[in-house]
Amino acid sequence: MSVALEVHTCSRCDHDSIIHQPYSGLHLCGIHLIESVRKRIAKSLRKQLILPKNSIKSLGRPFRVLVAISGGKDSAILLYFMHSILGMRRDVELIAGVVDEGIDGYRSPSIDCAEKLCTMLDVQFERISYPDLSFPEMDNVVELLPKISENNVEADGMMPCSFCGVFRRQGLNSLANRIGADVMALGHNLDDVAQSVLMNMQKGEVDRTARLAPHTTQPIEGLAPRIVPLRWIPEQEIHAAAIQLNLPIHHGDCPHAPGAMRQLSRGIIADMETITPGSRHGLLHSLDQIRKMYKEINPTKSEIKNCEECGEITSRQICQACTMKRWLEEN
């Protein structure tokens, strides 16, 4: 027996809604969903993106923002709305950058979508690959993982995402240096941030939690400060908005992601939100309070070192990227 689906009317007009916000009780049509997403991104940008009064005069060029994109829904929405909000300003320059991890059947079509979006918006497109950084492609890393885990105690139990996350950060830093970025915008949504908070707190890593973006008030010397304009917007709403706007996005999932800790945290966060709508927002509010208290307790900046091998910013003598690279070379 078929069950008829109830279609609600938008809470702001007479059109049919396409999404329900359990945490607010609102039903929104496509038009008002886009309006809601844009307002929240604009509000985050006002708080996180501190622009100089006259960058062209003070810097001799526009204030440069690297927008990290991947071809997926989150970064597509990020670039689309940053372009919509800031694209007409002569004192701000948006440049999109993608890191090619070397994942067969997954990265190539997603990069095509990213490049297509940049062409559509007339935004400069930059690309960097793992081999450009002297790292092996991720498909090769995955093949070597069993041997690496067997020969290195520290690597035992590590999933592909552990390597990819470290190498990807190096790629983004390299792109930021290449274009002389003043700020880097990341497409982390509400679900992503809530998962990061949960994973860090599970391991008791308060300092790592306090270092999560945005870095507007606590920049790390030598790195372009990260901003996260989508941090208050749920993944489902971003996906719906990207489809509503007909943006070119890649829908596939990374073949190496299953089993990663983030995937487990994703399920926990989803269950929490179903039982108690607004749980994700609560975790994000907790994050902001933790950051505030951590800064009060630790008013002086943490000592920043440069890796003895590659010169990248690190908290150790040898950065994690170089350590992982050595494991790969040895095996």
PyMOL commands that set and color helices and strands:
alter all, ss='L'
color gray80, all
select helices_A, chain A and resi 30-48+55-58+73-86+107-121+131-133+138-151+153-155+160-179+190-202+206-210+235-244+261-275+279-297+320-330
alter helices_A, ss='H'
color red, helices_A
select strands_A, chain A and resi 19-21+26-28+63-68+92-100+124-129+183-185+226-227+305-306+313-314
alter strands_A, ss='S'
color yellow, strands_A
deselect
rebuild
show_as cartoon
